[in-house]
Amino acid sequence: MARQMRRAMARNAAGPTRAAAPTRLLPRPDLARRGNSAGQFLREVWSELRKVVFPTRRELFKLTGLVIGVSVAIGFLLGGVDFVFAQLMRLILG
């Protein structure tokens, strides 16, 4: 066991035996290929938009109200924390 550890330490101390591999560059996209036109892109975007499930009007109003309510609640919470710290600093600094 000790002999194996000494060998491993000796190998690591000698440094790497191979030269570092060169960094690989990402291949450039072939924009001249057929099928990469703006028209195909727009067709694919439209195809993906047809798969989206949009919320109903009622869901939209409920979720918007929820976001506004949570934002106001967090605003009051942060305002209260700020007020408490401001009062503490007034007491400490005089």
PLY file of the C-alpha trace (Angstrom):
ply
format ascii 1.0
element vertex 94
property float x
property float y
property float z
element edge 93
property int vertex1
property int vertex2
end_header
0.00 0.00 0.00
2.75 2.44 0.96
4.75 1.49 -2.14
1.75 2.29 -4.38
1.28 5.66 -2.69
4.98 6.51 -3.17
4.76 5.60 -6.87
1.63 7.69 -7.34
3.23 10.65 -5.56
6.37 10.31 -7.68
4.31 10.28 -10.88
2.35 13.36 -9.80
5.50 15.23 -8.76
7.10 14.63 -12.15
4.34 16.59 -13.85
2.26 15.65 -16.85
4.01 13.45 -19.39
1.82 14.48 -22.35
1.46 17.88 -23.91
-1.86 19.53 -23.20
-4.47 18.98 -25.88
-5.18 22.07 -27.99
-8.45 23.79 -27.30
-11.15 22.99 -29.82
-12.96 25.76 -31.57
-16.69 25.49 -32.08
-17.59 24.76 -35.68
-19.05 27.66 -37.57
-22.64 27.21 -38.65
-23.04 26.86 -42.39
-25.49 29.67 -43.07
-25.33 29.12 -46.84
-27.03 25.72 -46.49
-30.55 25.41 -47.79
-33.32 25.56 -45.23
-31.79 28.20 -42.98
-33.78 31.02 -44.49
-35.76 33.64 -42.64
-38.96 32.10 -44.02
-38.21 28.72 -42.48
-37.34 30.39 -39.17
-40.68 32.22 -39.12
-42.56 29.01 -40.01
-40.87 27.23 -37.09
-41.66 30.11 -34.72
-45.31 30.02 -35.80
-45.36 26.25 -35.33
-44.03 26.58 -31.79
-46.50 29.35 -30.97
-49.38 27.05 -31.95
-48.22 24.63 -29.24
-48.39 27.27 -26.47
-51.33 27.03 -24.07
-52.31 30.58 -23.22
-54.22 31.33 -19.97
-57.89 32.20 -20.03
-58.98 35.76 -19.27
-60.03 34.73 -15.77
-56.69 33.00 -15.06
-54.87 36.04 -16.42
-56.63 38.40 -14.01
-56.12 36.05 -11.05
-52.41 35.60 -11.72
-51.91 39.32 -12.36
-53.62 40.11 -9.06
-51.45 37.54 -7.31
-48.25 39.07 -8.72
-49.32 42.59 -7.74
-50.34 41.42 -4.26
-47.07 39.59 -3.61
-45.10 42.59 -4.92
-46.92 44.97 -2.58
-46.48 42.60 0.39
-42.74 42.25 -0.23
-42.49 46.02 -0.68
-44.08 46.57 2.75
-41.85 43.90 4.28
-38.67 45.45 2.89
-39.88 48.92 3.83
-40.46 47.74 7.41
-37.02 46.15 7.62
-35.47 49.34 6.23
-37.36 51.43 8.79
-36.19 49.22 11.67
-32.57 49.39 10.56
-32.79 53.15 10.07
-34.11 53.55 13.64
-31.33 51.29 14.98
-28.70 53.36 13.20
-30.21 56.57 14.67
-30.00 55.07 18.15
-26.42 53.85 17.67
-25.04 56.95 15.96
-27.09 59.45 17.98
0 1
1 2
2 3
3 4
4 5
5 6
6 7
7 8
8 9
9 10
10 11
11 12
12 13
13 14
14 15
15 16
16 17
17 18
18 19
19 20
20 21
21 22
22 23
23 24
24 25
25 26
26 27
27 28
28 29
29 30
30 31
31 32
32 33
33 34
34 35
35 36
36 37
37 38
38 39
39 40
40 41
41 42
42 43
43 44
44 45
45 46
46 47
47 48
48 49
49 50
50 51
51 52
52 53
53 54
54 55
55 56
56 57
57 58
58 59
59 60
60 61
61 62
62 63
63 64
64 65
65 66
66 67
67 68
68 69
69 70
70 71
71 72
72 73
73 74
74 75
75 76
76 77
77 78
78 79
79 80
80 81
81 82
82 83
83 84
84 85
85 86
86 87
87 88
88 89
89 90
90 91
91 92
92 93
